[in-house]
Structures are given as C-alpha cells and as structure tokens.
C-alpha cells in the first residue's frame, strides 16, 4: 500500500494551471492551417487530426500546448469523461464542447494525469457525478475540479507514466500490425474470389496469362469457373417464430437475430426452449458452424456463424440458415457470400433494403470453381485461414495487453503496486 508521506490527497483543480471551454468562433468546412477540436476529435481516446474542424483565422489564446488534456464534459453517460492528451508536433486550437485541462507541471506530470483520468478510476468518477439529460449528460467545471485522488511525488509519477506508456506503445504497434494484416486479407480475398488459385496454389494472373480467363456477366473470371445463381449452390432454411409462452429457464437455446456475432459468454439477452422441441423442428436445428443471414429488420443482410458452444440450438424467426449444396464447401461459401449480399442489397430500393425476399435473393449470381469439386475451393479457404489465424493470434495478444494495462493502471495509480526506482534509467524525464 502507499506511504502517506509520499502519496498526498489532492483535488484535480489544485494541480491545474487552468480549466476552460474552447473558442465559440464559427468553423469553416474548407481545410485550412487552423484545425480546431470537436467532440469527435477524441472519440477514440486520442487526438484524431482527421476529425477536426477548421477556423477561418487563428486564435492564439486557444492554441493548445504540449501536455494539454481534452476532457469530454458533454456526452452520453457511456462516453462522459473521455480524454485525450495533446503531445504537440502539430498546431491545434481548442474548440467548444471539450474542456481543456492544463496541468501544473511542477505538481503533476501531464501523462500521469492523462493515465489517471482515462483509467476506470477517472471514468467512474465522471459517470457518477455527471448530470444526465434526455440525450446526454454533462459535468460542470466545478464537478471536474472536485475529482479527488492521491498522487505520489513527481519522480514516481514519471515512472508510472513510463510503465503505462511502454504498454501503450506495444498496444499501438500490435494494432498497426492487425490493421495491416486486415488490409492484406481484404486485398487477398478480392483477388482469390476473382482470380482464384491454380493447381499449384499460385494466384492466376490475367495480365501475364490472359488465355487462362474468359469474360462473364461478372467480368473476367478463370476459364474453369462458372457463373451461377445462389439457388444453384445453396438452400435456405427459415427460422421459426417460437412463442414466448414456450420459453423456459433452461433448455435448448432459442437462437435469435440479436445473438448473431457473439459466443456463449457474450450472447447477452438469451431465451430457452424445452429440450423436447429440438426433435420437433428439424429445419431449425443448429449444431454450430452454420452460416445465418438476417432477412428482415434494421440489420437485414447481416451474416454470422453460429458458435458451437451455443449448440444444440433452435433458430428463431427473421433469419435463414444458409446450407451449401453438394459441390460447395461451407467455408468457401462463408467468404463468397458477403459480396453477393452487398450486390443484392445495393440493387434493392427503399424499404426493400430492410427485407430479403427469398425468391429474389437466390437469383443473385456469383462466380467460382463450382464444376471441378472442392480442390480449388479448399485451396482458397486454406490461404485465407492461414492469414486469419495470424490475425486471431495478434488479436489475442492485443486483448492480453489491454487487460494487463487495465490491471496495472488500477494498481499503479492507487499505490497498491509501486513503480520501483530501477524500472527505467532516466524515467524522471519521461
């Protein structure tokens, strides 16, 4: 635990040079050399220069300085108290609807204060003290200044900031890797579903080998491929409108539209049906791995995979189970369908976009290696799966880092765990 001689109780207002709202000057749409902050500038917990407004003329009194912290004091309860720190390097002016906190650097390190305010400690205070309204909540300057906490001496503040910065840098690096891998996946998916892989597992090249391709209603495709309507490669099984009067406390999961995209641990609102129902509804049976699509409502066209840990389950109304026919691999179909759904939805008009009509949807044409068995389909899936595994590994590592940071934030910022003086050489200058 902390040493009371080293950790002192303070209120936020005592360690700030000032706290104020930003300029109320009208903003312009044309991009100028005078970017000004807006609420969305810090929506991701960092300053996003692609989401600023612009001033007609610079207002030097509102120019931000390195170490300034932007604080969301008018927002939804979920986002109230969100912060971002300005580290300099670019010119930025402070706009309305974000409070600017300028730390007194002789009392508190800006990065330490940023870590404190962005931690669950700071966010919890904001949620507790805000004044909710119909569409948003708010905190006054007085509310913000009354935030009370314990702080160590400056050298320990800098060491704590250094530790958390180090984890943040690792998080940023792995996020960049994941982003790059996803870009590669998107490009690879496009090429694989357009040109495929030859028997040697190599991408076909329409420029180097035009003789290997032919024209089709969907453009240039490999000669071995065929263009078919969805009706030729899949069947659709409709969910059933189970009555709430049949719901029970435990039994077979009633798999609904709201459950798509989640596993058993994160399904949220769940309902169950008697186990005896499973045998009575063979067309709605789910065993895990099935591809489902929303057929009506706000999320019409949304695709999902049924997690195995949720099954056996029964499929509720407003969705179809997409069942591949004999010559189509289910995993290949999973990669093929999003583009087909997008093309079908884009051609729909008005309210039709909120409803998938089976007879029309199955007429959507797709191109692929449907005539020569599973070989090429499996090669394509294998190529994509290899990349997907790398993404999943990195995403798991990212999740671990974020969990580590969250735990360390709580421990270091409360003094339960102390940052030793040997943690880094020169940490006092962080």
N, C-alpha and C positions, 0 to 999 in steps of 0.2 A: 504494500500500500504506500501511498505517497507520504512524504515527510512534510508536515505542516509548515516547517521552517522554509521549505523550498517552494511549495505549491501554495499560492495565495488566491483567496477568493476575490473575484472582480465581477463587475458588470460590463457588458460589451461597450457601453457608452464611455467608460473610463479609459479604454485603450484605443479610442478612435480620435484622429485629428478632427474629423467631421463626418457627418452622415447627411445626405441630401438627395432630393429628387433631381431629375435631369432637365435639360432645356425643353421648353414648350414650343420652340420655333417650328414652323411648318417644315415638313420634309418634302423632298422632291423625288421623283421617280428616276430621273437621269442619274447615272453613276458619276459621281464627282470624286474629288480628292478628299472629301469631308464625310467619311462614314460615321453614322450615329447609331447607338444601340437601340434595339427594340426588344420586347419581351422574348420573341423567338430567337434572338441572338444568343441566348444562353439556355435554350430549351434542352440541349444535350449535356448540360453541366460544364460546358466550356464555351469560350467565345468563338462563334462561327461567323467569320467575316463575310461569308456568302449570304448571310441572313440579316444584314444591317439595312438601315435606311440611309438617306443622304441629305446633308444640309446644303442650302444654296451658298451660304457663306460660313466660314469657320467661326466658332465661338470659343475663344481661348480659355475663358473662365470655366468651360465644361470639358476641356481636353483632359483625357484620362492619363494618369501617371502609372508607371510600373508598380505593381503591388496593390492597386485598387481592386476592390471586390464588388461585383454587381450582385444585388440581392433582389429576388423576386418577391415583392411585398403585396402584389395584387395578382391573384391567380386562383385556380381551383385548389381545394384543400389538398389534393394529392400532390400538387406541384408548388404549393406555397413554401417559401424558404429556400428554393433552389438557388444556387450560387455559381459564379464563375469568377476566376481571377484573371486580371489583365497583366501580362508579363512584359508588355512593351514590344518593341520591334516594328510596330506599325502605328499610324495615327488613328485614334479613335475618340469620338466625342460621346458624352453621356446624355442619353435621351430620356424621355418621360417613361413612367411606369416601371422603372427599375431603380431601386435605391442604390446609391454609391456609398460604400464604406471605405474610408481611407485610414488604415491602421497607423497608429503612432509607433514607428519602428523602434523607438527606444524602449517600448513596453512590450510589444508583441510582434513576432515575425509574421509578415503577410501570409506566407504559405502555411504556417501553423494555424492561423485564424481561418484560412480557407478550408483546411482539413477539418477543423472543429465544426464550422458551420455546415459543411457538406456531409458530415457524419450523421448517423442516426440520432446522436445527442442534439445536434443543432436542428435537424429536421423535425424531431419530436417536439421541441420547444415551439417551433413555428406553427405546427399543426394544432398544438394545444392552446396557444394564445391568440390565434387568428380569429377574426370575426366573420363567420360565414354569412353569405347572402344567397340570393337565388341562384346565380350562375358563377359566383366567385367568392373568394374570401380575401381578407385584407389584414395587414399589420401596419400600425402607425409607427412613426419614428420612435415614439416613446416605448412602444412594445418591444421593438428591436433592441433599443439601448438597455432595456431591463434584463436581457438574457444574462444569467449568472452562471459562472463556471470557475474552475480552479485552473491556474496556469503555473507552470514551473518557471525557473529562471531562463533567460534568453538562450544560454548555451544548450540546455536540454530541449527547448522549443525547436532549435535548429536541427538537433539530432533526430527528433521525432519527425520533423518535416522531411529530413533526408531519407529516413526509412520509408515513409509513405510515398515520397517522390520516386524512390527506386522501384517500388511495386507498380506505381502508376506508369512509369516508363516501360516496364515489362508488359503491362496490360496494353499500352498503345502499340508496342511492337507486334504483339501477337494478334491484335485486332487488325493491324495492317496486313499481316500475313493471311489472315482469314479473308479479308476483303479481296486481296489479290487472287487467292485460290477460288473464290466465288466468281470473280471476273473470268478466270481461266475456265471454270466449269461452264459458265454461260456461253462462252465462245466455243468450247468443245462440244457442248450439247447442240448448238446450232449447226456446226459442221457435221457432227455424227448423224443427226436426223435429216440432213440434206444430202450428204455425200456418202455416209456410211464408212465401213472398213472392209478392205478386200480380204481374201482368204489368208493373207499373211499378217493381218492385223494392222495394216497401214491405211492411212487416210487416202481416199481416192481424190485425185487432183483433176478438176475439169479443164484446167488450162494446159497442163502438161499432157493429159491423156483425154482429149475430147471424145475420142472414139468409144470411151467407156460409159458415155452418158447419152441420154435421149431427152427430148422435150416432152413435157406433160402439162396437164392443167395447173399444176403447182410449180411449174418452172422446170429447170434442168434437174434430172434425177438419174441415178445409175441405171444402166440397161437392165440389170437383173431385178430391179424393183418394180412394184406395181402401185397404181393409184386405186384405192378402194374407199367406198363409203364406210363409215364406222359400223354400220349394220352388218357388214361382211366379216368384221373381225371381233365384235363383242356383242354380248347380250346385256340387257338392262333388267335388273330386278328391283321393283319398287318396295319401299318401306311400308309399314302398316301403321295406321292410326290407332294405336293402343289407347284404351280408355283409362283415365286417371283412377277410375273406380277399381281397376285391377292392380294398381300399384301396391307393393308390399315393402316391408322394411329391408328385406334381404332376399336374394334370389338371383335371377338372370338379369344382367344389366340391360336397361332399355336405352339403346344407343341412339342419341338424338343429334340434330344438327349442331347444337351448342357444344357437343363433346368432340367434334372433329378438330384434329390438330393437337390433342392432348393425350397423355398417358394416364394410367390408372391413378397415379398420385396427384394429378393436376386436373382431373375432369371437372371439378367444381360441382355444380348442381347435378346430382345424379338421381335417377329413379330406377326402380327394380320391378320385375315381373315374376310371377310364380314360376318355379323351375319346370312345372308340367307344360308350360306354354311352348317351350323350346321345340318339342316334337310336333306341336300343332301348327307351327309356322315355318315350314322348311325353306320357303323362298326368302325369309327374313333372317335366317340363321347366319351368324358371323363367327368365324373361328380365328380371326386375326390375319392381317396382311391384305385384306380386301381393299380395293380402291372404291371409294364412295364419292359421290358428287351431289351437291346441293341443287335441287331442281326448282325451288321457289323461295322467294323472300329476299331480304337485303343482301344475303351472301350467295345468291344464285351463281352457279358455276364454280364455286369453291370445291377444290379437290382435297381429299385426305386419305390416309391409310389407317385402317383400324388396328390399334395396338393389340398384340397378342395377350398382354397382361389384363386386358379388359374382357377377354372372351372365356367361355362362350357368351354371346350376347345376341339380342334381337334388334333388328334395325327398325327405327321408328319412321314416321311419315316424313315427307318433304326431302327425301334423298333416294338415290338409286345406288345399288351395288353394281359396279361395272365388272362383268365377268368375261374374260378373254375367251375367244373360240380356239379351236384346236391348234391352229397354225400361229398363234400369237403368244409370246412369253409375257407373263403378267408384269414383270419388272420392266420390260421394254415398253409395254403399254403405259406404265406409270410415267415414263419420260416423254412419251409421244403425245399424251392427252392434253397437257396444258396449252400447247399451241393451237390444237384443234378447237378446244373450248374457247380460247381467245378469239379465233377467227369467227366462230359461230356467234359469239356474243357481240362482236363488233358489227356484224351484219344485221343484228336484231335492232329494232327501233322501239322507242318509247317504253311502255310497260312490259314489252316482250323481253326486255333485258332482265326483268325480275322474275322470269318464268321460263323454264326449259321445256319445250314441247317435244316429247319423245319422238314423234313421227318426223319432226324437222331436224332435231339434233342428230339422229342416226344417219341422215343424208350427208353430213359433213364429210368431205373427202380428206384422206391422209395418204401419204406415200411412205413405203417402207419395204423391207425384204420379207414379204409375206409368202412368196411362192417356193422358196427353197429351204423350208424348215426353219429351225431355231438357230442355226450356226451363226449367222451374222448378227441376229438379234442379241444373242448371248455375248458375242464379242463387244458389241456396243455397250451393253449393260456392264460388262466386266471393266471396260475402260472408265466408265462413269463412276462405278462403285469404288474403284481404286482411289480416285480423286476425292470422292465423298468421304471415304474412311479417313483420309488426311485432314479434311475439314472437321470431321467429328472429333478427332484426336486433339486438334488445336482448340476447338470449342470447349472440350472438357478441361483442357489446361487453362483456358481463359476463365472458366467458371471457378476453378480452384483458386486462381489468383485473386479474383474478385471476392471470394469467400475469405481468403487469407487477409486481404486488405480490410474488409469489414470487421473481422475479429481484432486485427491489430489496431485499427482506428479506435475501437472501443477501449481496448486495454491501454494503449499508449496515451490516449487523450484523457484518461481518468487516473493515470498513475498506477494502475494495477500491475502493469509491466513497465519497467523503466528502460529507457534507451541508454545503454552504458556509454561512458565517455570514449571507449575504444571502438565504437560502432563504425566510425569512419575517421580518417585523418582529415582535419580541416572542416569538420562538419559545422563548426561555428560560423563558417562563411557561406553556408548553403542558402 
